[in-house]
Each structure stands twice: as structure tokens, then as C-alpha cells.
Amino acid sequence: MKYLVIVEKSDPNYSAYVPDLPGYVTTGNSIIEIEQNIQEAINGHLAIMKEFGEAPSETFHKIVLNSPEVVLLQVFIPELATA
């Protein structure tokens, strides 16, 4: 699965959120820390959904790279077994 992650720079750190997963926001001192934090948040969210028998959210947001301020993060989100 792929989710759009929005990363914003705000002195002295960064913040990130996933528009398709409302309520999941993280902060960190570096892009690397943000990447680790947001991956953990997404994995935790999907694990809880699986625990309650819910299907993972579909992604509706598209990535638009038209600004030099855009940072593209690639995080690995394992597919959850439906069994």
C-alpha cells in the first residue's frame, strides 16, 4: 500500500501527517526520524484495523511534485493478511 505523507518544516523540527489516515501526526528532528515515526504510526493504525476486522483505508490522495519544497518519503507498509 502507498500513502501520501505530508512533511512540513517548522523550526526547529519537522512534522508529518497522512491525509488518508486522519489523526496521525508525528514530529521529529530530521527527515529520517519523521520517516521512522510515520511508518510506525501507519503500521500501528493498520494493525489495529486488522484486529477489529476492518479493511485498510484506500488511498485517495495523489502525489504532486511541483514544488522544490516537496520531500518524497517512501515507507514500507506490509500488506496485512485478511485471515
C-alpha positions as CSV (number, residue, x, y, z in Angstrom):
1,M,0.0,0.0,0.0
2,K,1.1,3.5,-0.6
3,Y,0.1,6.6,1.4
4,L,0.8,10.2,0.8
5,V,2.9,11.7,3.7
6,I,3.0,15.4,4.1
7,V,6.1,16.7,5.7
8,E,6.4,20.3,6.9
9,K,9.4,22.1,8.2
10,S,8.8,24.2,11.3
11,D,11.8,25.4,13.3
12,P,13.4,23.6,15.0
13,N,11.9,20.4,13.8
14,Y,9.7,18.7,11.2
15,S,6.1,17.4,11.4
16,A,4.3,14.9,9.2
17,Y,0.8,13.6,8.6
18,V,-1.1,11.2,6.4
19,P,-4.2,12.8,4.8
20,D,-5.8,9.4,4.3
21,L,-5.4,8.4,8.0
22,P,-6.8,11.4,9.9
23,G,-5.4,11.9,13.4
24,Y,-2.0,10.5,12.6
25,V,0.6,13.3,13.1
26,T,4.3,12.9,14.2
27,T,7.2,15.2,14.8
28,G,10.9,14.7,14.6
29,N,14.3,16.4,14.5
30,S,15.2,15.1,11.0
31,I,13.6,13.6,7.9
32,I,15.0,10.2,8.9
33,E,13.2,10.4,12.2
34,I,10.0,11.5,10.6
35,E,10.2,8.6,8.2
36,Q,10.6,6.1,11.0
37,N,7.9,7.7,13.1
38,I,5.3,7.9,10.4
39,Q,6.0,4.3,9.3
40,E,5.5,3.2,12.9
41,A,2.2,5.2,13.1
42,I,0.8,3.8,9.8
43,N,1.8,0.2,10.7
44,G,0.2,0.6,14.1
45,H,-3.0,2.0,12.6
46,L,-3.3,-0.8,10.1
47,A,-2.6,-3.5,12.8
48,I,-5.4,-2.0,14.9
49,M,-7.8,-2.0,11.9
50,K,-6.9,-5.7,11.3
51,E,-7.5,-6.5,15.0
52,F,-11.0,-5.1,14.7
53,G,-11.7,-6.8,11.4
54,E,-11.6,-3.6,9.3
55,A,-10.2,-3.3,5.8
56,P,-7.3,-0.9,5.3
57,S,-8.2,2.5,4.1
58,E,-7.9,3.2,0.4
59,T,-5.6,5.9,-0.6
60,F,-7.3,8.9,-2.3
61,H,-4.6,11.5,-2.4
62,K,-2.2,11.8,-5.3
63,I,1.4,12.9,-5.0
64,V,2.1,16.1,-6.8
65,L,5.8,17.1,-7.1
66,N,5.6,20.7,-8.4
67,S,7.5,22.5,-5.7
68,P,11.1,22.5,-4.7
69,E,9.9,22.2,-1.1
70,V,8.3,18.8,-1.5
71,V,10.0,15.9,0.1
72,L,9.0,12.4,-1.1
73,L,9.2,9.8,1.6
74,Q,9.0,6.1,0.7
75,V,7.9,4.0,3.7
76,F,7.3,0.2,3.5
77,I,3.8,-0.8,4.6
78,P,3.4,-4.6,4.6
79,E,0.2,-5.9,3.2
80,L,-1.9,-7.3,6.1
81,A,-3.3,-10.8,5.7
82,T,-7.1,-11.0,5.8
83,A,-7.2,-14.3,7.6
